[in-house]
Amino acid sequence: MDALLAIVWALLKSVAVFGWWLLLFPMISAPIALAAVLGLFVGPVAGAVALGVFGAGMVLWRFTHPQTFERWITGRARSRFLTWFRYRRRWTRMLSACGLQVTYGEQIATPRLTNAQVGAFTDRVTLRMLPGQCPDDYTGRTAHLAHAFGVLECRAVVVGPSTVELAFRHHDSLAQPVTLPRTSVEWLWDQKDAA
């Protein structure tokens, strides 16, 4: 019976997550819903045609304007997935291992992760401190946090009342060489010789 309840609970959570992602990405879910409505009320051929037109439009968008496609589709999806994968799924366990939970009698409280911005080299995670904590609790634990989350470096900065931002640097931005564009320089004496 417990296994059946666990399966039903996992299915309900999956449906809720799927629904949430549909709301987060209306540029994908709205055309699919339109194709489904056309398939139900007009016919399956109309639904398939609408889905094909939508797919072709997405491919065309991806190849003609890759920057906007990245910003609206792939970048947002990647950011949400990495926020969950790197931080939200193991937040309580890692903060417990770093000694940043507070015990109130029988209850154990964990600082609440309020925002996460995933970057190419550094992730910025904002959290709310618990009553009884001070900023030094976090600045003194940056080495622990860096090792717990598997990053190169962690910095803690107070950004507001009871609010701390943890900057997790997971890649070295200077590790790869950067090729600068060639420029032609015309010197003043070159212009005199040409005259």
C-alpha positions as CSV (number, residue, x, y, z in Angstrom):
1,M,0.0,0.0,0.0
2,D,2.9,2.4,0.8
3,A,4.5,1.7,-2.5
4,L,1.2,2.5,-4.3
5,L,0.9,5.8,-2.4
6,A,4.5,6.7,-3.2
7,I,3.9,6.0,-6.9
8,V,0.7,8.1,-6.9
9,W,2.5,10.9,-5.1
10,A,5.4,10.8,-7.6
11,L,2.9,11.0,-10.5
12,L,1.1,13.9,-9.0
13,K,4.4,15.8,-8.5
14,S,5.4,15.0,-12.1
15,V,2.1,16.4,-13.4
16,A,2.5,19.5,-11.2
17,V,6.1,20.1,-12.5
18,F,5.0,19.5,-16.1
19,G,2.1,22.0,-15.6
20,W,4.4,24.5,-14.1
21,W,6.9,24.2,-17.0
22,L,4.0,24.7,-19.4
23,L,3.2,28.0,-17.7
24,L,6.8,29.0,-17.7
25,F,7.2,28.5,-21.4
26,P,4.0,29.6,-23.2
27,M,5.9,30.1,-26.5
28,I,6.0,26.3,-26.6
29,S,2.9,25.2,-24.7
30,A,0.4,27.6,-26.4
31,P,1.1,26.4,-30.0
32,I,1.0,22.7,-28.8
33,A,-2.3,23.4,-27.1
34,L,-3.6,25.1,-30.2
35,A,-2.6,22.0,-32.3
36,A,-4.3,19.7,-29.8
37,V,-7.5,21.8,-29.9
38,L,-7.4,21.8,-33.8
39,G,-6.8,18.0,-33.7
40,L,-9.9,17.5,-31.5
41,F,-12.4,19.8,-33.1
42,V,-11.3,20.0,-36.7
43,G,-9.5,16.8,-37.3
44,P,-6.2,15.0,-36.7
45,V,-4.8,16.3,-40.0
46,A,-5.3,19.9,-39.0
47,G,-3.7,19.2,-35.7
48,A,-0.7,17.6,-37.4
49,V,-0.4,20.4,-39.9
50,A,-0.5,23.0,-37.1
51,L,2.2,21.1,-35.2
52,G,4.3,20.8,-38.3
53,V,4.0,24.6,-38.9
54,F,4.9,25.3,-35.3
55,G,8.0,23.0,-35.5
56,A,9.1,24.6,-38.7
57,G,8.7,28.0,-37.1
58,M,10.8,27.0,-34.1
59,V,13.6,25.7,-36.3
60,L,13.4,28.9,-38.5
61,W,13.6,31.0,-35.3
62,R,16.5,29.1,-34.0
63,F,18.6,29.5,-37.2
64,T,17.6,33.1,-38.1
65,H,17.8,34.6,-34.6
66,P,19.9,32.4,-32.4
67,Q,20.4,35.1,-29.7
68,T,16.7,35.6,-29.0
69,F,16.0,31.8,-29.2
70,E,18.7,31.3,-26.6
71,R,17.3,34.0,-24.4
72,W,13.7,32.9,-24.5
73,I,13.9,29.1,-24.9
74,T,17.1,27.3,-24.3
75,G,18.7,29.8,-21.9
76,R,15.7,29.9,-19.6
77,A,15.3,26.1,-19.6
78,R,19.0,25.5,-19.0
79,S,19.0,28.1,-16.1
80,R,16.0,26.6,-14.4
81,F,17.4,23.0,-14.7
82,L,20.8,24.0,-13.5
83,T,19.3,25.9,-10.5
84,W,17.4,22.8,-9.5
85,F,20.3,20.4,-10.2
86,R,23.0,22.3,-8.5
87,Y,21.2,23.9,-5.6
88,R,17.5,23.2,-4.9
89,R,17.5,19.4,-4.9
90,R,20.3,19.2,-2.2
91,W,20.0,22.6,-0.5
92,T,18.9,21.3,2.9
93,R,21.5,18.4,3.0
94,M,24.4,20.7,2.0
95,L,23.6,23.5,4.5
96,S,23.2,20.9,7.2
97,A,26.7,19.5,6.3
98,C,28.1,23.0,6.5
99,G,26.6,23.7,9.9
100,L,24.3,26.5,8.8
101,Q,21.0,25.0,10.1
102,V,19.5,26.3,13.4
103,T,17.7,24.1,15.9
104,Y,14.7,25.5,17.7
105,G,13.8,22.9,20.4
106,E,12.7,19.8,18.4
107,Q,12.6,21.6,15.0
108,I,15.5,22.1,12.6
109,A,15.3,25.1,10.3
110,T,17.3,25.7,7.1
111,P,17.9,29.1,5.5
112,R,15.5,29.6,2.6
113,L,17.0,29.8,-0.9
114,T,15.1,32.8,-2.4
115,N,16.8,33.3,-5.8
116,A,19.5,31.7,-8.0
117,Q,21.1,33.2,-11.1
118,V,23.1,30.7,-13.0
119,G,26.0,32.2,-15.0
120,A,28.6,30.9,-17.4
121,F,31.4,31.1,-14.7
122,T,29.7,32.2,-11.5
123,D,26.3,31.4,-9.9
124,R,24.7,33.9,-7.5
125,V,22.5,32.3,-4.9
126,T,20.5,34.6,-2.5
127,L,19.2,33.2,0.8
128,R,17.4,34.5,3.9
129,M,19.3,34.1,7.2
130,L,17.6,32.5,10.1
131,P,16.9,34.3,13.4
132,G,20.0,34.0,15.5
133,Q,22.4,34.0,12.6
134,C,24.8,36.7,11.5
135,P,26.7,37.4,8.3
136,D,29.9,36.0,9.9
137,D,28.2,32.6,10.0
138,Y,28.3,32.6,6.2
139,T,31.6,34.3,5.5
140,G,33.3,31.9,7.9
141,R,31.8,28.9,6.1
142,T,32.6,29.8,2.5
143,A,35.3,27.1,2.2
144,H,32.8,24.6,3.5
145,L,30.1,25.7,1.1
146,A,32.6,25.7,-1.9
147,H,33.5,22.1,-1.2
148,A,30.0,21.0,-0.4
149,F,28.6,22.3,-3.7
150,G,31.7,21.3,-5.7
151,V,32.9,24.7,-6.9
152,L,36.2,26.4,-7.1
153,E,35.4,29.3,-4.7
154,C,32.5,30.7,-2.7
155,R,32.1,34.3,-1.6
156,A,29.4,35.6,0.8
157,V,28.1,39.2,0.7
158,V,25.3,40.8,2.7
159,V,22.9,42.3,0.2
160,G,20.1,43.4,2.5
161,P,18.5,42.9,5.8
162,S,18.9,39.2,6.7
163,T,19.8,38.5,3.1
164,V,23.1,36.9,2.0
165,E,24.3,36.4,-1.6
166,L,26.6,33.4,-2.1
167,A,28.7,33.7,-5.3
168,F,29.8,30.2,-6.4
169,R,32.6,30.3,-9.0
170,H,32.5,27.0,-10.8
171,H,34.8,27.8,-13.8
172,D,37.8,29.9,-14.3
173,S,36.9,32.7,-16.8
174,L,40.6,33.2,-17.7
175,A,41.4,29.5,-18.3
176,Q,40.7,29.7,-22.1
177,P,42.6,32.1,-24.2
178,V,40.6,34.9,-25.9
179,T,41.4,35.7,-29.5
180,L,41.1,39.4,-30.1
181,P,40.1,40.8,-33.5
182,R,42.8,42.2,-35.7
183,T,42.7,45.9,-36.2
184,S,44.6,48.0,-38.6
185,V,46.4,51.0,-37.1
186,E,47.4,53.9,-39.3
187,W,50.1,55.9,-37.8
188,L,50.4,59.7,-38.3
189,W,53.7,59.4,-40.2
190,D,52.2,56.8,-42.6
191,Q,49.7,59.4,-43.6
192,K,52.5,62.0,-44.2
193,D,54.4,59.6,-46.5
194,A,51.2,59.0,-48.5
195,A,50.7,62.7,-49.1
